[in-house]
């Protein structure tokens, strides 16, 4: 080979290397951008999960309070319908008004954490 052909090959190889380096630089930038976007999305999803878990915890506490109030009301209603008042005790059983028995349905809801 003559020196001109060798110089031409070296020049071509340098140009190819520069083009490949530019391509690598572009792809690296794209990859970093995607990684940053992915990290941001992961953080957003973690925040959403945290908020949902907080909401679930609050709802569970609220549910327990409501269950306690419901049970207390049922017990109170049962006590108030079972024991006669002072005015009822003075009247004869025949004249005493019938107190309808309370039919209470309690529905418990169980929240399952995913």
N, CA, C and O atoms as CSV, one atom per row, in Angstrom:
chain,resi,resn,atom,element,x,y,z
A,1,UNK,N,N,0.839,-1.178,0.000
A,1,UNK,CA,C,0.000,0.000,0.000
A,1,UNK,C,C,0.879,1.234,0.000
A,1,UNK,O,O,1.974,1.251,0.562
A,2,UNK,N,N,0.379,2.228,-0.627
A,2,UNK,CA,C,1.157,3.461,-0.637
A,2,UNK,C,C,0.731,4.332,0.526
A,2,UNK,O,O,-0.302,4.071,1.143
A,3,UNK,N,N,1.485,5.339,0.833
A,3,UNK,CA,C,1.240,6.190,1.998
A,3,UNK,C,C,-0.047,6.983,1.853
A,3,UNK,O,O,-0.695,7.287,2.854
A,4,UNK,N,N,-0.430,7.323,0.636
A,4,UNK,CA,C,-1.682,8.055,0.436
A,4,UNK,C,C,-2.871,7.190,0.840
A,4,UNK,O,O,-3.790,7.689,1.490
A,5,UNK,N,N,-2.882,5.943,0.484
A,5,UNK,CA,C,-3.968,5.018,0.825
A,5,UNK,C,C,-4.017,4.814,2.336
A,5,UNK,O,O,-5.096,4.752,2.924
A,6,UNK,N,N,-2.849,4.711,2.958
A,6,UNK,CA,C,-2.795,4.527,4.412
A,6,UNK,C,C,-3.346,5.773,5.105
A,6,UNK,O,O,-4.132,5.666,6.046
A,7,UNK,N,N,-2.930,6.962,4.637
A,7,UNK,CA,C,-3.436,8.210,5.216
A,7,UNK,C,C,-4.953,8.325,5.040
A,7,UNK,O,O,-5.660,8.790,5.934
A,8,UNK,N,N,-5.437,7.895,3.875
A,8,UNK,CA,C,-6.877,7.931,3.594
A,8,UNK,C,C,-7.618,6.982,4.544
A,8,UNK,O,O,-8.674,7.344,5.063
A,9,UNK,N,N,-7.092,5.788,4.780
A,9,UNK,CA,C,-7.710,4.830,5.706
A,9,UNK,C,C,-7.728,5.376,7.134
A,9,UNK,O,O,-8.725,5.240,7.843
A,10,UNK,N,N,-6.633,5.987,7.546
A,10,UNK,CA,C,-6.562,6.566,8.891
A,10,UNK,C,C,-7.584,7.687,9.028
A,10,UNK,O,O,-8.262,7.790,10.051
A,11,UNK,N,N,-7.694,8.510,8.022
A,11,UNK,CA,C,-8.660,9.609,8.040
A,11,UNK,C,C,-10.087,9.073,8.126
A,11,UNK,O,O,-10.910,9.587,8.884
A,12,UNK,N,N,-10.368,8.041,7.344
A,12,UNK,CA,C,-11.702,7.420,7.373
A,12,UNK,C,C,-11.995,6.811,8.744
A,12,UNK,O,O,-13.101,6.955,9.265
A,13,UNK,N,N,-11.016,6.138,9.321
A,13,UNK,CA,C,-11.204,5.535,10.646
A,13,UNK,C,C,-11.438,6.600,11.719
A,13,UNK,O,O,-12.265,6.405,12.610
A,14,UNK,N,N,-10.712,7.734,11.642
A,14,UNK,CA,C,-10.906,8.816,12.605
A,14,UNK,C,C,-12.315,9.381,12.494
A,14,UNK,O,O,-12.978,9.632,13.501
A,15,UNK,N,N,-12.763,9.578,11.251
A,15,UNK,CA,C,-14.107,10.123,11.025
A,15,UNK,C,C,-15.165,9.165,11.574
A,15,UNK,O,O,-16.117,9.602,12.220
A,16,UNK,N,N,-15.007,7.860,11.323
A,16,UNK,CA,C,-15.950,6.871,11.844
A,16,UNK,C,C,-15.961,6.877,13.375
A,16,UNK,O,O,-17.020,6.790,13.998
A,17,UNK,N,N,-14.779,6.981,13.968
A,17,UNK,CA,C,-14.685,7.032,15.434
A,17,UNK,C,C,-15.389,8.267,15.979
A,17,UNK,O,O,-16.098,8.184,16.982
A,18,UNK,N,N,-15.201,9.411,15.329
A,18,UNK,CA,C,-15.859,10.645,15.774
A,18,UNK,C,C,-17.379,10.525,15.659
A,18,UNK,O,O,-18.111,10.968,16.544
A,19,UNK,N,N,-17.845,9.925,14.565
A,19,UNK,CA,C,-19.284,9.736,14.392
A,19,UNK,C,C,-19.841,8.796,15.462
A,19,UNK,O,O,-20.909,9.038,16.024
A,20,UNK,N,N,-19.099,7.723,15.731
A,20,UNK,CA,C,-19.537,6.771,16.755
A,20,UNK,C,C,-19.493,7.413,18.138
A,20,UNK,O,O,-20.379,7.164,18.956
A,21,UNK,N,N,-18.492,8.226,18.413
A,21,UNK,CA,C,-18.414,8.932,19.698
A,21,UNK,C,C,-19.610,9.882,19.862
A,21,UNK,O,O,-20.187,9.983,20.945
A,22,UNK,N,N,-19.976,10.580,18.767
A,22,UNK,CA,C,-21.129,11.489,18.806
A,22,UNK,C,C,-22.418,10.699,19.063
A,22,UNK,O,O,-23.277,11.136,19.829
A,23,UNK,N,N,-22.544,9.542,18.422
A,23,UNK,CA,C,-23.714,8.690,18.622
A,23,UNK,C,C,-23.775,8.202,20.067
A,23,UNK,O,O,-24.833,8.211,20.695
A,24,UNK,N,N,-22.617,7.773,20.585
A,24,UNK,CA,C,-22.552,7.310,21.986
A,24,UNK,C,C,-22.950,8.443,22.932
A,24,UNK,O,O,-23.688,8.226,23.893
A,25,UNK,N,N,-22.459,9.650,22.656
A,25,UNK,CA,C,-22.789,10.803,23.499
A,25,UNK,C,C,-24.293,11.081,23.461
A,25,UNK,O,O,-24.896,11.341,24.503
A,26,UNK,N,N,-24.904,11.031,22.281
A,26,UNK,CA,C,-26.347,11.254,22.159
A,26,UNK,C,C,-27.135,10.183,22.916
A,26,UNK,O,O,-28.081,10.491,23.642
A,27,UNK,N,N,-26.736,8.935,22.740
A,27,UNK,CA,C,-27.449,7.836,23.405
A,27,UNK,C,C,-27.288,7.901,24.926
A,27,UNK,O,O,-28.219,7.588,25.667
A,28,UNK,N,N,-26.108,8.306,25.382
A,28,UNK,CA,C,-25.877,8.455,26.814
A,28,UNK,C,C,-26.780,9.545,27.391
A,28,UNK,O,O,-27.336,9.391,28.478
A,29,UNK,N,N,-26.920,10.645,26.655
A,29,UNK,CA,C,-27.814,11.725,27.098
A,29,UNK,C,C,-29.255,11.265,27.179
A,29,UNK,O,O,-29.965,11.577,28.134
A,30,UNK,N,N,-29.681,10.523,26.171
A,30,UNK,CA,C,-31.056,10.001,26.161
A,30,UNK,C,C,-31.266,9.048,27.335
A,30,UNK,O,O,-32.291,9.105,28.016
A,31,UNK,N,N,-30.293,8.179,27.564
A,31,UNK,CA,C,-30.392,7.213,28.652
A,31,UNK,C,C,-30.475,7.918,30.008
A,31,UNK,O,O,-31.294,7.553,30.852
A,32,UNK,N,N,-29.634,8.918,30.210
A,32,UNK,CA,C,-29.667,9.669,31.464
A,32,UNK,C,C,-30.999,10.387,31.645
A,32,UNK,O,O,-31.538,10.437,32.750
A,33,UNK,N,N,-31.520,10.936,30.570
A,33,UNK,CA,C,-32.814,11.624,30.624
A,33,UNK,C,C,-33.919,10.636,30.999
A,33,UNK,O,O,-34.780,10.944,31.823
A,34,UNK,N,N,-33.891,9.452,30.392
A,34,UNK,CA,C,-34.888,8.429,30.709
A,34,UNK,C,C,-34.756,7.969,32.156
A,34,UNK,O,O,-35.761,7.757,32.835
A,35,UNK,N,N,-33.511,7.814,32.633
A,35,UNK,CA,C,-33.300,7.405,34.021
A,35,UNK,C,C,-33.845,8.451,34.987
A,35,UNK,O,O,-34.450,8.109,36.003
A,36,UNK,N,N,-33.630,9.718,34.671
A,36,UNK,CA,C,-34.130,10.783,35.535
A,36,UNK,C,C,-35.652,10.800,35.539
A,36,UNK,O,O,-36.279,10.974,36.584
A,37,UNK,N,N,-36.241,10.616,34.359
A,37,UNK,CA,C,-37.706,10.590,34.269
A,37,UNK,C,C,-38.250,9.378,35.030
A,37,UNK,O,O,-39.263,9.479,35.721
A,38,UNK,N,N,-37.577,8.241,34.900
A,38,UNK,CA,C,-38.000,7.039,35.624
A,38,UNK,C,C,-37.895,7.229,37.125
A,38,UNK,O,O,-38.786,6.820,37.870
A,39,UNK,N,N,-36.813,7.847,37.572
A,39,UNK,CA,C,-36.637,8.112,39.004
A,39,UNK,C,C,-37.719,9.050,39.519
A,39,UNK,O,O,-38.248,8.862,40.615
A,40,UNK,N,N,-38.039,10.052,38.728
A,40,UNK,CA,C,-39.086,11.000,39.121
A,40,UNK,C,C,-40.420,10.278,39.224
A,40,UNK,O,O,-41.171,10.503,40.173
A,41,UNK,N,N,-40.724,9.420,38.268
A,41,UNK,CA,C,-41.991,8.682,38.285
A,41,UNK,C,C,-42.039,7.735,39.480
A,41,UNK,O,O,-43.078,7.597,40.125
A,42,UNK,N,N,-40.920,7.088,39.774
A,42,UNK,CA,C,-40.874,6.200,40.935
A,42,UNK,C,C,-41.165,6.982,42.207
A,42,UNK,O,O,-41.917,6.515,43.064
A,43,UNK,N,N,-40.581,8.160,42.337
A,43,UNK,CA,C,-40.826,8.996,43.519
A,43,UNK,C,C,-42.289,9.410,43.602
A,43,UNK,O,O,-42.881,9.412,44.682
A,44,UNK,N,N,-42.873,9.763,42.448
A,44,UNK,CA,C,-44.294,10.129,42.438
A,44,UNK,C,C,-45.153,8.954,42.895
A,44,UNK,O,O,-46.077,9.134,43.688
A,45,UNK,N,N,-44.856,7.756,42.401
A,45,UNK,CA,C,-45.625,6.569,42.778
A,45,UNK,C,C,-45.441,6.235,44.260
A,45,UNK,O,O,-46.393,5.831,44.928
A,46,UNK,N,N,-44.226,6.401,44.772
A,46,UNK,CA,C,-43.994,6.165,46.199
A,46,UNK,C,C,-44.794,7.157,47.039
A,46,UNK,O,O,-45.336,6.787,48.080
A,47,UNK,N,N,-44.874,8.412,46.599
A,47,UNK,CA,C,-45.674,9.415,47.310
A,47,UNK,C,C,-47.153,9.040,47.298
A,47,UNK,O,O,-47.845,9.182,48.307
A,48,UNK,N,N,-47.629,8.565,46.164
A,48,UNK,CA,C,-49.034,8.153,46.051
A,48,UNK,C,C,-49.314,6.996,47.001
A,48,UNK,O,O,-50.328,6.995,47.698
A,49,UNK,N,N,-48.423,6.015,47.031
A,49,UNK,CA,C,-48.601,4.862,47.921
A,49,UNK,C,C,-48.615,5.315,49.376
A,49,UNK,O,O,-49.423,4.835,50.171
A,50,UNK,N,N,-47.726,6.233,49.721
A,50,UNK,CA,C,-47.665,6.746,51.094
A,50,UNK,C,C,-48.975,7.443,51.464
A,50,UNK,O,O,-49.511,7.221,52.549
A,51,UNK,N,N,-49.489,8.279,50.571
A,51,UNK,CA,C,-50.751,8.973,50.837
A,51,UNK,C,C,-51.908,7.984,50.971
A,51,UNK,O,O,-52.763,8.139,51.842
A,52,UNK,N,N,-51.933,6.982,50.119
A,52,UNK,CA,C,-53.001,5.980,50.175
A,52,UNK,C,C,-52.918,5.191,51.479
A,52,UNK,O,O,-53.944,4.917,52.102
A,53,UNK,N,N,-51.704,4.823,51.898
A,53,UNK,CA,C,-51.545,4.104,53.163
A,53,UNK,C,C,-52.006,4.958,54.341
A,53,UNK,O,O,-52.625,4.451,55.276
A,54,UNK,N,N,-51.704,6.250,54.294
A,54,UNK,CA,C,-52.155,7.160,55.346
A,54,UNK,C,C,-53.682,7.215,55.364
A,54,UNK,O,O,-54.298,7.186,56.430
A,55,UNK,N,N,-54.283,7.294,54.187
A,55,UNK,CA,C,-55.739,7.342,54.088
A,55,UNK,C,C,-56.354,6.045,54.617
A,55,UNK,O,O,-57.361,6.086,55.325
A,56,UNK,N,N,-55.771,4.912,54.288
A,56,UNK,CA,C,-56.268,3.621,54.763
A,56,UNK,C,C,-56.200,3.570,56.288
A,56,UNK,O,O,-57.136,3.105,56.938
A,57,UNK,N,N,-55.099,4.043,56.852
A,57,UNK,CA,C,-54.950,4.050,58.305
A,57,UNK,C,C,-56.031,4.917,58.946
A,57,UNK,O,O,-56.650,4.511,59.929
A,58,UNK,N,N,-56.257,6.103,58.394
A,58,UNK,CA,C,-57.307,6.980,58.928
A,58,UNK,C,C,-58.681,6.334,58.821
A,58,UNK,O,O,-59.483,6.406,59.752
A,59,UNK,N,N,-58.951,5.698,57.677
A,59,UNK,CA,C,-60.248,5.043,57.487
A,59,UNK,C,C,-60.436,3.894,58.469
A,59,UNK,O,O,-61.538,3.686,58.977
A,60,UNK,N,N,-59.371,3.147,58.737
A,60,UNK,CA,C,-59.462,2.065,59.715
A,60,UNK,C,C,-59.796,2.616,61.100
A,60,UNK,O,O,-60.632,2.058,61.810
A,61,UNK,N,N,-59.137,3.718,61.482
A,61,UNK,CA,C,-59.430,4.335,62.783
A,61,UNK,C,C,-60.871,4.817,62.825
A,61,UNK,O,O,-61.580,4.595,63.806
A,62,UNK,N,N,-61.303,5.482,61.752
A,62,UNK,CA,C,-62.687,5.955,61.681
A,62,UNK,C,C,-63.665,4.790,61.771
A,62,UNK,O,O,-64.694,4.889,62.440
A,63,UNK,N,N,-63.344,3.685,61.096
A,63,UNK,CA,C,-64.208,2.518,61.111
A,63,UNK,C,C,-64.304,1.943,62.524
A,63,UNK,O,O,-65.385,1.546,62.959
A,64,UNK,N,N,-63.178,1.895,63.242
A,64,UNK,CA,C,-63.202,1.384,64.610
A,64,UNK,C,C,-64.063,2.277,65.499
A,64,UNK,O,O,-64.829,1.776,66.323
A,65,UNK,N,N,-63.945,3.591,65.339
A,65,UNK,CA,C,-64.752,4.521,66.128
A,65,UNK,C,C,-66.229,4.317,65.812
A,65,UNK,O,O,-67.058,4.278,66.721
A,66,UNK,N,N,-66.559,4.189,64.538
A,66,UNK,CA,C,-67.956,3.978,64.152
A,66,UNK,C,C,-68.493,2.657,64.685
A,66,UNK,O,O,-69.639,2.582,65.127
A,67,UNK,N,N,-67.669,1.618,64.644
A,67,UNK,CA,C,-68.092,0.331,65.186
A,67,UNK,C,C,-68.360,0.452,66.681
A,67,UNK,O,O,-69.350,-0.085,67.178
A,68,UNK,N,N,-67.489,1.152,67.401
A,68,UNK,CA,C,-67.689,1.337,68.839
A,68,UNK,C,C,-68.962,2.123,69.116
A,68,UNK,O,O,-69.735,1.771,70.007
A,69,UNK,N,N,-69.177,3.191,68.349
A,69,UNK,CA,C,-70.393,3.987,68.540
A,69,UNK,C,C,-71.631,3.157,68.237
A,69,UNK,O,O,-72.632,3.244,68.948
A,70,UNK,N,N,-71.563,2.346,67.175
A,70,UNK,CA,C,-72.700,1.509,66.807
A,70,UNK,C,C,-73.003,0.518,67.909
A,70,UNK,O,O,-74.163,0.338,68.278
A,71,UNK,N,N,-71.984,-0.124,68.439
A,71,UNK,CA,C,-72.187,-1.095,69.513
A,71,UNK,C,C,-72.758,-0.397,70.742
A,71,UNK,O,O,-73.677,-0.918,71.374
A,72,UNK,N,N,-72.232,0.764,71.087
A,72,UNK,CA,C,-72.745,1.510,72.242
A,72,UNK,C,C,-74.209,1.881,72.037
A,72,UNK,O,O,-75.017,1.762,72.958
A,73,UNK,N,N,-74.551,2.330,70.834
A,73,UNK,CA,C,-75.944,2.693,70.554
A,73,UNK,C,C,-76.855,1.478,70.641
A,73,UNK,O,O,-77.974,1.560,71.148
A,74,UNK,N,N,-76.365,0.355,70.145
A,74,UNK,CA,C,-77.172,-0.868,70.218
A,74,UNK,C,C,-77.394,-1.238,71.676
A,74,UNK,O,O,-78.516,-1.539,72.084
A,75,UNK,N,N,-76.316,-1.214,72.461
A,75,UNK,CA,C,-76.441,-1.560,73.875
A,75,UNK,C,C,-77.356,-0.562,74.576
A,75,UNK,O,O,-78.204,-0.950,75.380
A,76,UNK,N,N,-77.184,0.714,74.274
A,76,UNK,CA,C,-78.040,1.745,74.883
A,76,UNK,C,C,-79.498,1.527,74.494
A,76,UNK,O,O,-80.383,1.592,75.347
A,77,UNK,N,N,-79.752,1.270,73.223
A,77,UNK,CA,C,-81.115,1.039,72.764
A,77,UNK,C,C,-81.708,-0.197,73.419
A,77,UNK,O,O,-82.876,-0.202,73.808
A,78,UNK,N,N,-80.904,-1.238,73.538
A,78,UNK,CA,C,-81.397,-2.462,74.169
A,78,UNK,C,C,-81.702,-2.215,75.642
A,78,UNK,O,O,-82.714,-2.693,76.153
A,79,UNK,N,N,-80.834,-1.470,76.329
A,79,UNK,CA,C,-81.065,-1.159,77.738
A,79,UNK,C,C,-82.311,-0.294,77.898
A,79,UNK,O,O,-83.118,-0.519,78.800
A,80,UNK,N,N,-82.461,0.689,77.027
A,80,UNK,CA,C,-83.598,1.606,77.176
A,80,UNK,C,C,-84.914,0.924,76.835
A,80,UNK,O,O,-85.949,1.303,77.382
A,81,UNK,N,N,-84.913,-0.060,75.958
A,81,UNK,CA,C,-86.162,-0.749,75.621
A,81,UNK,C,C,-86.438,-1.881,76.590
A,81,UNK,O,O,-87.593,-2.282,76.741
A,82,UNK,N,N,-85.419,-2.411,77.255
A,82,UNK,CA,C,-85.601,-3.544,78.156
A,82,UNK,C,C,-86.043,-3.118,79.545
A,82,UNK,O,O,-86.846,-3.817,80.163
A,83,UNK,N,N,-85.556,-2.010,80.053
A,83,UNK,CA,C,-85.905,-1.588,81.408
A,83,UNK,C,C,-87.028,-0.559,81.348
A,83,UNK,O,O,-86.974,0.384,80.558
A,84,UNK,N,N,-88.030,-0.741,82.174
A,84,UNK,CA,C,-89.156,0.211,82.152
A,84,UNK,C,C,-88.751,1.528,82.788
A,84,UNK,O,O,-87.916,1.568,83.692
A,85,UNK,N,N,-89.348,2.590,82.309
A,85,UNK,CA,C,-89.100,3.897,82.910
A,85,UNK,C,C,-89.942,4.029,84.172
A,85,UNK,O,O,-90.789,3.177,84.440
A,86,UNK,N,N,-89.727,5.065,84.937
A,86,UNK,CA,C,-90.460,5.228,86.202
A,86,UNK,C,C,-91.956,5.393,85.961
A,86,UNK,O,O,-92.765,4.922,86.760
A,87,UNK,N,N,-92.329,6.051,84.879
A,87,UNK,CA,C,-93.756,6.233,84.606
A,87,UNK,C,C,-94.389,4.921,84.164
A,87,UNK,O,O,-95.575,4.695,84.403
A,88,UNK,N,N,-93.603,4.049,83.516
A,88,UNK,CA,C,-94.127,2.760,83.076
A,88,UNK,C,C,-94.359,1.837,84.266
A,88,UNK,O,O,-95.285,1.026,84.251
A,89,UNK,N,N,-93.537,1.953,85.277
A,89,UNK,CA,C,-93.662,1.035,86.402
A,89,UNK,C,C,-94.938,1.310,87.199
A,89,UNK,O,O,-95.424,0.422,87.899
A,90,UNK,N,N,-95.482,2.510,87.108
A,90,UNK,CA,C,-96.711,2.837,87.819
A,90,UNK,C,C,-97.944,2.260,87.137
A,90,UNK,O,O,-98.957,2.005,87.789
A,91,UNK,N,N,-97.862,2.060,85.860
A,91,UNK,CA,C,-99.034,1.559,85.140
A,91,UNK,C,C,-99.055,0.043,85.190
A,91,UNK,O,O,-98.030,-0.614,85.369
A,92,UNK,N,N,-100.231,-0.479,85.031
A,92,UNK,CA,C,-100.366,-1.940,85.050
A,92,UNK,C,C,-99.815,-2.508,83.752
A,92,UNK,O,O,-99.738,-1.794,82.752
A,93,UNK,N,N,-99.429,-3.784,83.749
A,93,UNK,CA,C,-98.873,-4.383,82.531
A,93,UNK,C,C,-99.848,-4.345,81.364
A,93,UNK,O,O,-99.429,-4.303,80.207
A,94,UNK,N,N,-101.156,-4.359,81.657
A,94,UNK,CA,C,-102.138,-4.343,80.586
A,94,UNK,C,C,-102.147,-2.989,79.899
A,94,UNK,O,O,-102.282,-2.922,78.677
A,95,UNK,N,N,-102.006,-1.900,80.662
A,95,UNK,CA,C,-102.071,-0.558,80.107
A,95,UNK,C,C,-100.725,-0.060,79.603
A,95,UNK,O,O,-100.665,0.970,78.932
A,96,UNK,N,N,-99.668,-0.755,79.907
A,96,UNK,CA,C,-98.331,-0.312,79.496
A,96,UNK,C,C,-98.190,-0.474,77.983
A,96,UNK,O,O,-98.483,-1.543,77.447
A,97,UNK,N,N,-97.749,0.565,77.298
A,97,UNK,CA,C,-97.598,0.448,75.835
A,97,UNK,C,C,-96.479,-0.533,75.494
A,97,UNK,O,O,-95.447,-0.606,76.160
A,98,UNK,N,N,-96.729,-1.258,74.456
A,98,UNK,CA,C,-95.724,-2.211,73.991
A,98,UNK,C,C,-94.593,-1.464,73.299
A,98,UNK,O,O,-94.832,-0.630,72.426
A,99,UNK,N,N,-93.365,-1.766,73.691
A,99,UNK,CA,C,-92.203,-1.149,73.055
A,99,UNK,C,C,-91.734,-2.106,71.972
A,99,UNK,O,O,-91.395,-3.256,72.249
A,100,UNK,N,N,-91.718,-1.628,70.756
A,100,UNK,CA,C,-91.268,-2.533,69.698
A,100,UNK,C,C,-89.806,-2.901,69.918
A,100,UNK,O,O,-88.969,-2.063,70.254
A,101,UNK,N,N,-89.536,-4.170,69.717
A,101,UNK,CA,C,-88.141,-4.596,69.872
A,101,UNK,C,C,-87.348,-4.121,68.667
A,101,UNK,O,O,-87.811,-4.137,67.526
A,102,UNK,N,N,-86.170,-3.711,68.968
A,102,UNK,CA,C,-85.324,-3.172,67.900
A,102,UNK,C,C,-84.661,-4.312,67.156
A,102,UNK,O,O,-84.054,-5.199,67.757
A,103,UNK,N,N,-84.784,-4.277,65.871
A,103,UNK,CA,C,-84.070,-5.242,65.053
A,103,UNK,C,C,-82.874,-4.501,64.474
A,103,UNK,O,O,-83.030,-3.558,63.697
A,104,UNK,N,N,-81.698,-4.930,64.854
A,104,UNK,CA,C,-80.486,-4.212,64.468
A,104,UNK,C,C,-79.641,-5.124,63.604
A,104,UNK,O,O,-79.363,-6.268,63.962
A,105,UNK,N,N,-79.242,-4.601,62.472
A,105,UNK,CA,C,-78.316,-5.320,61.620
A,105,UNK,C,C,-76.999,-4.554,61.624
A,105,UNK,O,O,-76.955,-3.362,61.323
A,106,UNK,N,N,-75.965,-5.240,61.960
A,106,UNK,CA,C,-74.643,-4.620,61.973
A,106,UNK,C,C,-73.856,-5.225,60.825
A,106,UNK,O,O,-73.710,-6.444,60.727
A,107,UNK,N,N,-73.359,-4.372,59.972
A,107,UNK,CA,C,-72.529,-4.812,58.859
A,107,UNK,C,C,-71.113,-4.345,59.122
A,107,UNK,O,O,-70.847,-3.145,59.205
A,108,UNK,N,N,-70.225,-5.281,59.250
A,108,UNK,CA,C,-68.815,-4.945,59.462
A,108,UNK,C,C,-68.114,-5.011,58.124
A,108,UNK,O,O,-68.311,-5.939,57.339
A,109,UNK,N,N,-67.305,-4.023,57.885
A,109,UNK,CA,C,-66.540,-3.957,56.649
A,109,UNK,C,C,-65.075,-4.139,57.004
A,109,UNK,O,O,-64.532,-3.415,57.839
A,110,UNK,N,N,-64.455,-5.085,56.380
A,110,UNK,CA,C,-63.047,-5.336,56.641
A,110,UNK,C,C,-62.246,-4.765,55.484
A,110,UNK,O,O,-62.496,-5.088,54.323
A,111,UNK,N,N,-61.290,-3.923,55.807
A,111,UNK,CA,C,-60.414,-3.331,54.794
A,111,UNK,C,C,-59.148,-4.162,54.769
A,111,UNK,O,O,-58.479,-4.341,55.787
A,112,UNK,N,N,-58.836,-4.660,53.598
A,112,UNK,CA,C,-57.634,-5.464,53.435
A,112,UNK,C,C,-56.585,-4.625,52.757
A,112,UNK,O,O,-56.821,-4.053,51.693
A,113,UNK,N,N,-55.422,-4.551,53.376
A,113,UNK,CA,C,-54.347,-3.756,52.787
A,113,UNK,C,C,-53.686,-4.583,51.701
A,113,UNK,O,O,-53.339,-5.746,51.907
A,114,UNK,N,N,-53.518,-3.964,50.542
A,114,UNK,CA,C,-52.899,-4.659,49.412
A,114,UNK,C,C,-51.416,-4.579,49.502
A,114,UNK,O,O,-50.716,-5.107,48.638
